[in-house]
Amino acid sequence: MTTEHQAGEGSELRFRTLLYRFIFFDWLFMDAGGARTPVERHAATQHNRRMSKYLPVYLRRWSFLTVFDFALGCLVERALQATLLSAWFFTWSCVTATGTVVITVAWLFLTQPQQP
């Protein structure tokens, strides 16, 4: 293998990682349920509360994807009259709309003041 080919694979992997992190936010958070001690659970919860400030950014991205998929569905249905292809875009707009609801609920729960 040439050095150029190896460098290309490395940059492709990095691009995939960046794309994943651009769209999905799970890498920002810690699993509080997997903590073994109350101290670890508290630390994970506090970390997740601090990271919740980035959720509105992801909410905007997923909202854009929802509107974009819905608009593509409308465009394909009206202009090309391709019902199967438009159904594909409408389905993805439903999936991304569900994602926006999940992000909103997570953000609301994580930004609530801590109960004593």
C-alpha positions as CSV (number, residue, x, y, z in Angstrom):
1,M,0.0,0.0,0.0
2,T,1.2,3.4,-0.8
3,T,1.5,6.2,1.7
4,E,-1.1,8.3,-0.2
5,H,-3.6,5.5,0.0
6,Q,-3.1,5.0,3.7
7,A,-3.4,8.8,4.3
8,G,-6.7,8.7,2.3
9,E,-8.1,6.0,4.5
10,G,-7.2,7.8,7.7
11,S,-8.8,11.0,6.6
12,E,-11.9,9.1,5.5
13,L,-12.2,7.6,8.9
14,R,-11.8,11.0,10.5
15,F,-14.4,12.5,8.2
16,R,-16.8,9.7,9.2
17,T,-16.2,10.3,12.8
18,L,-16.7,14.1,12.4
19,L,-19.9,13.5,10.4
20,Y,-21.2,11.1,13.1
21,R,-20.3,13.7,15.8
22,F,-21.9,16.5,13.8
23,I,-25.3,14.6,13.6
24,F,-25.4,12.5,16.8
25,F,-24.8,13.7,20.3
26,D,-24.4,10.5,22.3
27,W,-20.6,10.8,22.4
28,L,-21.0,13.9,24.6
29,F,-22.7,12.1,27.5
30,M,-21.8,9.5,30.1
31,D,-24.0,6.5,31.1
32,A,-25.2,7.3,34.6
33,G,-27.0,4.0,34.8
34,G,-23.7,2.1,34.3
35,A,-22.0,3.8,37.3
36,R,-21.1,1.4,40.1
37,T,-21.1,3.8,43.0
38,P,-23.3,6.8,44.0
39,V,-20.2,9.0,43.5
40,E,-19.7,7.8,39.9
41,R,-23.4,8.2,39.3
42,H,-23.4,11.8,40.6
43,A,-20.3,12.6,38.6
44,A,-21.9,11.2,35.4
45,T,-25.1,13.1,36.0
46,Q,-23.2,16.4,36.6
47,H,-21.2,15.8,33.5
48,N,-24.4,15.2,31.5
49,R,-26.0,18.4,32.9
50,R,-22.9,20.4,31.8
51,M,-23.0,18.8,28.3
52,S,-26.7,19.6,27.9
53,K,-25.8,23.1,26.8
54,Y,-24.9,21.6,23.4
55,L,-28.2,20.0,22.8
56,P,-29.9,23.2,21.3
57,V,-27.2,23.0,18.6
58,Y,-28.1,19.5,17.8
59,L,-31.8,20.4,18.0
60,R,-31.3,23.0,15.2
61,R,-29.4,20.5,13.1
62,W,-32.1,17.9,13.4
63,S,-34.9,20.5,12.8
64,F,-33.1,21.5,9.6
65,L,-33.0,17.8,8.6
66,T,-36.7,17.5,9.3
67,V,-37.6,20.5,7.2
68,F,-35.2,19.6,4.5
69,D,-36.5,16.0,4.2
70,F,-40.1,17.2,4.2
71,A,-39.3,19.9,1.5
72,L,-37.6,17.3,-0.6
73,G,-40.6,15.0,-0.3
74,C,-42.9,17.8,-1.4
75,L,-40.6,18.7,-4.3
76,V,-40.2,15.2,-5.5
77,E,-44.0,14.5,-5.2
78,R,-45.0,17.7,-7.1
79,A,-42.3,18.0,-9.7
80,L,-41.4,14.4,-10.5
81,Q,-44.7,12.7,-9.3
82,A,-42.5,9.9,-7.9
83,T,-44.6,8.7,-4.9
84,L,-42.2,6.0,-3.7
85,L,-39.3,8.4,-3.6
86,S,-41.4,11.1,-2.0
87,A,-42.5,8.6,0.6
88,W,-38.9,7.9,1.4
89,F,-38.2,11.6,2.1
90,F,-41.5,11.9,4.1
91,T,-40.5,8.8,6.2
92,W,-37.1,10.3,7.0
93,S,-38.8,13.6,7.9
94,C,-40.9,11.6,10.5
95,V,-37.7,9.9,11.8
96,T,-35.9,13.2,12.2
97,A,-39.0,14.8,13.8
98,T,-38.9,12.1,16.3
99,G,-35.2,12.8,16.9
100,T,-36.0,16.5,17.6
101,V,-38.6,15.4,20.2
102,V,-36.0,13.1,21.9
103,I,-33.4,15.9,21.9
104,T,-36.0,18.4,23.3
105,V,-37.1,16.1,26.1
106,A,-33.5,15.2,27.0
107,W,-32.6,18.9,27.1
108,L,-35.6,19.8,29.2
109,F,-34.8,17.1,31.8
110,L,-31.1,17.8,32.0
111,T,-31.6,21.6,32.4
112,Q,-34.2,21.3,35.2
113,P,-32.9,22.3,38.6
114,Q,-31.7,19.4,40.8
115,Q,-34.3,18.1,43.2
116,P,-33.0,17.7,46.8
